[in-house]
């Protein structure tokens, strides 16, 4: 996976990475800020996601909507926030590159002069409404509110959701959010990738022209993580406006790029990807106890979460689903997966890896992946090393990773049942989940 690139760091601390690909007359502009919800403080959550909205509301020299000028030029653009980073990207025709860079640099260096109390209040309400739509009023949408605090107790920066707590957003002052911007949204905490129909020297010159005079900010504050390991299994019950019961089994797991991270990725594929996977075959195809099943290793910068999710068919309980899932996990813990299962999962992971890199832009494309490696590993050229983590895994390493994480004392089991459903639909000895 030889993805060629060149990297320079401007005097203000901005990392600039240029990847040349003249196969199509487009350029991807991809900017990462190393800030997410984990960089917030209890009582002041939701700020990173709030700024994802505010960054599209205009800056000092373009104090109006961000989308129109780039879409008029034939570009596509978006942004996202998670626990660890915030990113913004544009994919534009080559001739519109300087327009994209001008607008991106203006909101990095000159957002606050255009940030008014009215914009702040408007976007705060937009975020609160998004929370209602995406979590509170969506079937199974309140699950993260129950699971994350159980997996990451108070004191851990993954304890709260990226979208933040409503009380925190309502209590936030205009000065609070301005101070948060000054701390994190500056060149010294950012990484810029230009990928596509551009020459290397030109890319660095343009980055210097548009971003070089923006002053850097303070060093990124350290994230404090107290000792909040899950010491005992917990069983939770959540009533929701859903038709079918659903079971969530989750464990704390290795951090992104940590030891065992890739092995658990492969295990998730072995368990639930495709009709021949273990859990799909037993729960959905053979017994028809479940309408669906999935497994995933959710890797984050400080820690991961391994989850298995299954929805019961009418007439079946979550107790039955748990027994079958536990049986399959015990087989893996004792014997490890079969060699042919490992090879199949490696082929699927590699195919997905290569497929995502066909694009220079968008989420997960080459520009996005270059930024991910640069921000998390301080080296954009980690493609081969990343893929090698999966290639070198075998049955023994997958079994070892499972034995280290996927054991009952570290498990959080959440039963979601219909609001008017019998409690027997869920797991026994479950306590009501607090999702207030």
C-alpha positions as CSV (number, residue, x, y, z in Angstrom):
1,X,0.0,0.0,0.0
2,X,2.4,2.7,-1.2
3,X,0.4,5.9,-0.8
4,X,3.0,8.5,-1.7
5,X,3.0,11.8,0.2
6,X,5.2,14.6,1.4
7,X,4.8,16.4,4.8
8,X,5.9,19.7,6.2
9,X,5.1,21.6,9.4
10,X,4.5,25.4,9.1
11,X,6.1,27.7,11.7
12,X,2.7,28.0,13.4
13,X,2.6,24.2,14.0
14,X,0.2,23.3,11.2
15,X,1.1,19.9,9.7
16,X,0.6,19.9,5.9
17,X,0.5,16.7,3.9
18,X,0.4,16.6,0.1
19,X,-0.6,13.5,-1.9
20,X,-0.4,13.8,-5.7
21,X,-2.9,12.0,-7.9
22,X,-3.6,13.4,-11.4
23,X,-6.1,10.7,-12.4
24,X,-9.0,13.1,-12.0
25,X,-9.1,16.9,-12.0
26,X,-10.2,17.2,-8.4
27,X,-8.5,18.0,-5.1
28,X,-9.5,16.9,-1.6
29,X,-9.0,19.4,1.3
30,X,-9.1,17.5,4.6
31,X,-8.5,19.2,7.9
32,X,-8.4,17.5,11.3
33,X,-8.4,19.2,14.7
34,X,-7.2,17.0,17.4
35,X,-10.2,17.7,19.7
36,X,-13.3,15.7,20.4
37,X,-15.7,15.2,23.3
38,X,-12.9,13.5,25.4
39,X,-11.3,16.9,25.6
40,X,-14.3,18.4,27.4
41,X,-14.9,18.6,31.1
42,X,-17.8,17.2,33.2
43,X,-20.4,19.9,33.3
44,X,-19.1,21.4,30.1
45,X,-19.8,18.7,27.5
46,X,-21.0,19.0,23.9
47,X,-18.7,21.9,22.9
48,X,-16.7,20.0,20.2
49,X,-19.9,18.9,18.4
50,X,-21.4,22.4,18.8
51,X,-18.4,23.9,17.0
52,X,-18.9,21.4,14.1
53,X,-22.1,23.4,13.6
54,X,-20.8,26.8,14.3
55,X,-17.9,26.4,11.8
56,X,-20.4,26.3,9.0
57,X,-22.1,29.6,10.1
58,X,-19.6,32.1,8.6
59,X,-16.4,33.8,9.6
60,X,-15.1,37.3,9.6
61,X,-14.5,37.7,5.8
62,X,-17.3,35.4,4.7
63,X,-20.0,36.0,7.3
64,X,-22.7,33.8,5.8
65,X,-23.4,30.1,4.9
66,X,-20.3,28.0,4.2
67,X,-21.9,25.5,1.7
68,X,-23.0,27.7,-1.2
69,X,-19.7,29.1,-2.5
70,X,-18.2,25.6,-2.7
71,X,-21.2,23.8,-4.1
72,X,-21.6,26.5,-6.7
73,X,-18.0,25.6,-7.8
74,X,-19.0,22.0,-8.1
75,X,-17.6,20.8,-4.8
76,X,-18.8,18.5,-2.0
77,X,-18.2,19.1,1.6
78,X,-19.0,17.8,5.1
79,X,-17.6,17.5,8.6
80,X,-17.9,15.2,11.7
81,X,-17.0,15.0,15.3
82,X,-16.3,12.0,17.5
83,X,-14.7,11.5,20.9
84,X,-11.2,12.1,19.7
85,X,-11.2,14.4,16.7
86,X,-13.1,16.9,14.6
87,X,-12.7,16.9,10.8
88,X,-13.8,19.0,7.9
89,X,-13.4,18.1,4.2
90,X,-14.1,19.5,0.8
91,X,-13.6,17.8,-2.6
92,X,-13.5,20.5,-5.3
93,X,-12.5,20.8,-9.0
94,X,-8.9,21.8,-9.3
95,X,-9.8,25.3,-10.3
96,X,-11.7,25.8,-7.0
97,X,-8.9,24.7,-4.7
98,X,-7.9,28.2,-3.6
99,X,-11.5,29.1,-2.8
100,X,-11.7,26.1,-0.5
101,X,-8.4,26.9,1.2
102,X,-9.4,30.6,1.6
103,X,-12.7,29.6,3.3
104,X,-11.1,26.9,5.4
105,X,-8.4,29.2,6.6
106,X,-10.8,32.0,7.3
107,X,-12.8,30.0,9.7
108,X,-9.7,28.7,11.4
109,X,-8.2,32.1,11.9
110,X,-11.2,34.4,12.0
111,X,-14.3,32.6,13.3
112,X,-14.6,34.3,16.6
113,X,-15.1,37.9,15.2
114,X,-18.2,36.6,13.4
115,X,-19.5,34.4,16.2
116,X,-22.4,36.3,17.7
117,X,-24.6,35.5,20.6
118,X,-27.5,34.9,18.1
119,X,-25.5,32.3,16.2
120,X,-24.5,30.6,19.4
121,X,-28.1,30.4,20.6
122,X,-29.4,29.2,17.3
123,X,-26.9,26.4,16.9
124,X,-27.3,25.4,20.6
125,X,-31.0,24.8,19.9
126,X,-30.2,22.9,16.7
127,X,-27.9,20.6,18.6
128,X,-30.5,20.0,21.3
129,X,-33.0,19.2,18.6
130,X,-30.5,16.9,16.9
131,X,-30.1,15.0,20.2
132,X,-33.9,14.6,20.5
133,X,-34.1,13.3,16.9
134,X,-31.1,11.1,16.9
135,X,-31.2,9.7,20.4
136,X,-34.3,10.4,22.5
137,X,-37.0,9.9,19.7
138,X,-35.3,7.1,17.7
139,X,-35.9,3.4,18.4
140,X,-33.0,2.1,20.4
141,X,-31.5,5.6,20.3
142,X,-31.0,5.9,24.0
143,X,-28.8,2.8,24.2
144,X,-25.5,4.8,24.2
145,X,-26.8,6.9,27.1
146,X,-27.0,3.6,29.1
147,X,-24.0,1.8,27.8
148,X,-21.2,4.4,27.8
149,X,-21.6,5.5,31.5
150,X,-21.6,1.8,32.5
151,X,-18.4,1.0,30.5
152,X,-16.7,4.3,31.4
153,X,-17.7,5.4,34.8
154,X,-17.6,9.1,36.0
155,X,-14.0,10.4,35.7
156,X,-13.3,8.8,32.3
157,X,-13.5,11.2,29.3
158,X,-15.6,8.7,27.3
159,X,-18.3,8.7,30.0
160,X,-20.5,11.2,28.1
161,X,-21.8,11.2,24.5
162,X,-20.2,13.3,21.8
163,X,-23.4,15.3,21.4
164,X,-23.1,16.4,25.1
165,X,-25.5,16.6,28.0
166,X,-28.5,19.0,27.5
167,X,-28.0,20.6,30.9
168,X,-24.4,21.3,30.0
169,X,-25.3,22.9,26.7
170,X,-28.0,25.0,28.3
171,X,-25.6,26.1,31.0
172,X,-22.8,27.0,28.6
173,X,-22.0,30.7,28.3
174,X,-20.9,32.5,25.2
175,X,-17.5,33.1,26.9
176,X,-17.2,29.3,27.6
177,X,-17.5,28.3,24.0
178,X,-15.2,31.1,22.8
179,X,-12.5,30.0,25.2
180,X,-12.9,26.4,24.0
181,X,-12.3,27.5,20.4
182,X,-9.2,29.4,21.3
183,X,-7.8,26.4,23.1
184,X,-8.3,23.8,20.4
185,X,-9.0,25.3,16.9
186,X,-5.7,26.7,15.8
187,X,-2.8,25.6,13.6
188,X,-0.8,23.9,16.3
189,X,-3.6,21.5,17.0
190,X,-4.5,20.8,13.3
191,X,-3.4,18.6,10.4
192,X,-4.2,19.6,6.7
193,X,-4.1,17.1,3.8
194,X,-4.3,18.2,0.2
195,X,-4.8,15.2,-2.1
196,X,-5.4,14.9,-5.8
197,X,-4.6,17.0,-8.9
198,X,-2.0,19.2,-7.4
199,X,1.8,19.4,-7.4
200,X,3.7,18.9,-4.1
201,X,5.5,22.3,-4.1
202,X,2.3,24.0,-5.1
203,X,0.5,22.4,-2.2
204,X,3.0,23.6,0.4
205,X,3.0,27.1,-1.1
206,X,-0.8,27.3,-1.0
207,X,-0.9,26.1,2.6
208,X,1.7,28.7,3.6
209,X,-0.2,31.4,1.7
210,X,-3.5,30.8,3.3
211,X,-2.6,29.4,6.8
212,X,0.9,30.6,7.5
213,X,-0.1,33.9,9.1
214,X,-2.6,32.4,11.5
215,X,-1.1,32.4,15.0
216,X,-0.8,29.2,16.9
217,X,-2.6,28.6,20.2
218,X,-1.7,27.1,23.5
219,X,-0.5,23.5,23.8
220,X,-3.4,21.0,23.9
221,X,-4.2,20.3,27.5
222,X,-3.6,16.8,28.7
223,X,-6.6,14.5,29.0
224,X,-6.9,13.1,32.6
225,X,-8.0,9.5,32.9
226,X,-8.7,8.2,36.4
227,X,-8.8,4.5,37.2
228,X,-12.3,3.7,36.1
229,X,-12.0,0.0,35.0
230,X,-15.1,-2.1,34.9
231,X,-14.5,-4.5,37.9
232,X,-17.8,-6.4,37.8
233,X,-20.3,-7.4,35.2
234,X,-23.5,-5.3,35.1
235,X,-26.9,-6.1,33.7
236,X,-29.1,-3.2,32.7
237,X,-32.7,-2.9,31.4
238,X,-34.1,-0.2,29.2
239,X,-37.7,0.2,28.2
240,X,-38.1,1.9,24.8
241,X,-40.7,2.5,22.1
242,X,-39.6,-0.5,20.1
243,X,-41.3,-3.5,18.6
244,X,-38.7,-6.2,19.3
245,X,-36.4,-6.8,22.2
246,X,-32.7,-6.3,21.5
247,X,-29.6,-7.4,23.4
248,X,-26.4,-5.5,23.7
249,X,-23.3,-7.2,25.1
250,X,-20.3,-4.9,25.5
251,X,-16.8,-4.9,26.9
252,X,-13.9,-2.5,27.3
253,X,-11.3,-3.4,24.7
254,X,-7.9,-2.2,23.4
255,X,-7.4,1.4,22.2
256,X,-7.0,2.2,18.5
257,X,-3.8,0.6,17.2
258,X,-3.2,-1.0,20.6
259,X,-2.3,-4.6,21.2
260,X,-5.3,-6.8,20.4
261,X,-7.2,-4.1,18.5
262,X,-6.8,-5.7,15.1
263,X,-7.3,-9.2,16.4
264,X,-10.7,-8.1,17.9
265,X,-11.6,-6.5,14.6
266,X,-11.1,-9.8,12.9
267,X,-13.1,-11.6,15.6
268,X,-16.0,-9.3,15.0
269,X,-15.9,-10.2,11.3
270,X,-15.7,-13.9,12.1
271,X,-18.7,-13.6,14.4
272,X,-21.1,-11.6,12.3
273,X,-20.0,-10.6,8.9
274,X,-21.8,-12.5,6.1
275,X,-24.2,-15.4,6.1
276,X,-21.5,-17.9,6.9
277,X,-20.4,-16.1,10.1
278,X,-20.8,-17.9,13.4
279,X,-23.5,-15.8,15.0
280,X,-25.5,-15.1,11.8
281,X,-25.6,-18.8,11.0
282,X,-26.7,-19.9,14.5
283,X,-29.0,-17.0,15.5
284,X,-30.6,-15.9,12.2
285,X,-30.3,-18.7,9.7
286,X,-30.5,-22.0,11.7
287,X,-32.6,-21.2,14.8
288,X,-34.3,-18.0,13.6
289,X,-34.1,-16.7,17.1
290,X,-32.9,-13.3,15.9
291,X,-33.8,-11.0,13.0
292,X,-30.2,-9.6,12.9
293,X,-26.9,-9.8,14.7
294,X,-23.7,-7.7,14.5
295,X,-20.4,-7.4,16.2
296,X,-17.8,-4.6,16.2
297,X,-14.6,-3.5,17.7
298,X,-15.1,0.2,18.2
299,X,-11.6,1.6,18.5
300,X,-10.9,5.0,20.1
301,X,-7.7,6.8,21.0
302,X,-7.8,6.0,24.7
303,X,-9.8,2.7,24.8
304,X,-12.1,0.7,22.7
305,X,-15.5,-1.0,23.0
306,X,-16.2,-4.5,21.7
307,X,-20.0,-5.0,21.2
308,X,-22.3,-7.8,20.1
309,X,-25.9,-6.7,19.2
310,X,-28.8,-9.1,18.4
311,X,-32.6,-8.5,18.0
312,X,-34.9,-11.2,19.0
313,X,-37.7,-12.5,16.7
314,X,-41.2,-12.8,18.1
315,X,-41.5,-15.7,20.5
316,X,-37.9,-15.7,21.6
317,X,-36.2,-14.0,24.5
318,X,-33.0,-12.3,25.1
319,X,-32.0,-15.0,27.5
320,X,-31.9,-17.4,24.5
321,X,-29.8,-15.0,22.5
322,X,-27.4,-14.6,25.3
323,X,-27.0,-18.3,25.8
324,X,-26.1,-18.9,22.1
325,X,-23.7,-15.9,22.0
326,X,-22.0,-17.0,25.1
327,X,-21.6,-20.5,23.7
328,X,-19.9,-19.2,20.6
329,X,-17.7,-16.9,22.6
330,X,-16.6,-19.7,24.9
331,X,-15.6,-21.8,21.9
332,X,-13.4,-18.9,20.7
333,X,-12.0,-18.4,24.2
334,X,-11.1,-22.1,24.5
335,X,-10.1,-23.1,20.9
336,X,-9.7,-19.9,19.0
337,X,-11.3,-19.5,15.5
338,X,-10.5,-22.0,12.7
339,X,-7.7,-21.1,10.3
340,X,-10.2,-20.7,7.4
341,X,-12.3,-18.3,9.4
342,X,-9.2,-16.2,10.1
343,X,-8.2,-16.2,6.4
344,X,-11.7,-15.2,5.3
345,X,-11.9,-12.3,7.8
346,X,-8.5,-11.1,6.8
347,X,-9.6,-11.1,3.1
348,X,-12.7,-9.1,4.0
349,X,-10.8,-6.5,6.1
350,X,-8.2,-6.1,3.4
351,X,-10.8,-5.7,0.6
352,X,-12.6,-3.0,2.7
353,X,-9.3,-1.3,3.4
354,X,-8.4,-1.1,-0.3
355,X,-12.0,-0.1,-1.4
356,X,-12.0,2.9,0.9
357,X,-8.7,4.1,-0.5
358,X,-10.1,4.3,-4.1
359,X,-11.3,7.8,-3.3
360,X,-9.0,10.8,-2.5
361,X,-11.7,12.5,-0.5
362,X,-14.8,12.0,1.6
363,X,-14.9,10.1,4.9
364,X,-12.3,7.3,5.0
365,X,-10.7,8.2,1.7
366,X,-6.9,8.6,1.2
367,X,-6.8,12.2,2.5
368,X,-8.8,11.2,5.6
369,X,-6.7,8.2,6.3
370,X,-3.4,10.2,5.9
371,X,-4.8,12.6,8.5
372,X,-5.8,9.8,10.8
373,X,-2.3,8.3,10.8
374,X,-0.7,11.7,11.3
375,X,-3.0,12.8,14.2
376,X,-2.9,9.5,16.1
377,X,0.5,8.1,15.2
378,X,2.4,11.3,14.0
379,X,3.2,9.5,10.8
380,X,0.9,9.7,7.7
381,X,2.7,6.7,6.1
382,X,1.3,3.9,8.2
383,X,-0.8,2.2,5.6
384,X,1.4,-0.9,5.3
385,X,1.9,-1.1,9.0
386,X,-1.8,-0.8,9.7
387,X,-2.7,-3.5,7.2
388,X,0.1,-5.7,8.5
389,X,-1.6,-5.8,12.0
390,X,-4.3,-7.8,10.4
391,X,-2.2,-10.0,8.1
392,X,0.0,-11.2,11.0
393,X,-2.9,-12.1,13.2
394,X,-3.7,-15.8,13.7
395,X,-6.0,-18.1,15.7
396,X,-3.8,-17.9,18.8
397,X,-3.6,-14.1,18.8
398,X,-7.3,-13.7,18.3
399,X,-8.0,-16.2,21.1
400,X,-5.6,-14.3,23.4
401,X,-7.2,-11.0,22.7
402,X,-10.6,-12.4,23.4
403,X,-9.4,-14.0,26.6
404,X,-8.0,-10.7,27.8
405,X,-11.2,-8.7,27.2
406,X,-14.3,-10.7,26.5
407,X,-14.9,-12.3,29.9
408,X,-18.0,-12.1,32.0
409,X,-16.7,-10.0,34.9
410,X,-15.9,-7.2,32.5
411,X,-19.2,-7.4,30.6
412,X,-22.0,-4.9,30.4
413,X,-25.3,-6.5,29.2
414,X,-28.2,-4.2,28.2
415,X,-31.7,-5.5,27.5
416,X,-33.9,-3.2,25.5
417,X,-37.5,-4.3,25.6
418,X,-40.8,-2.7,24.4
419,X,-42.3,-0.1,26.7
420,X,-45.3,-2.3,27.5
421,X,-43.4,-5.6,27.3
422,X,-43.0,-8.2,30.1
423,X,-39.8,-8.0,32.1
424,X,-39.2,-11.7,31.3
425,X,-38.2,-10.6,27.8
426,X,-34.9,-9.2,29.2
427,X,-32.1,-10.8,31.0
428,X,-32.7,-11.7,34.7
429,X,-31.3,-9.6,37.5
430,X,-31.2,-6.5,35.3
431,X,-31.4,-3.1,36.9
432,X,-33.2,-0.2,35.2
433,X,-30.8,1.9,33.2
434,X,-30.5,5.6,34.1
435,X,-30.8,7.6,30.8
436,X,-32.1,10.8,32.3
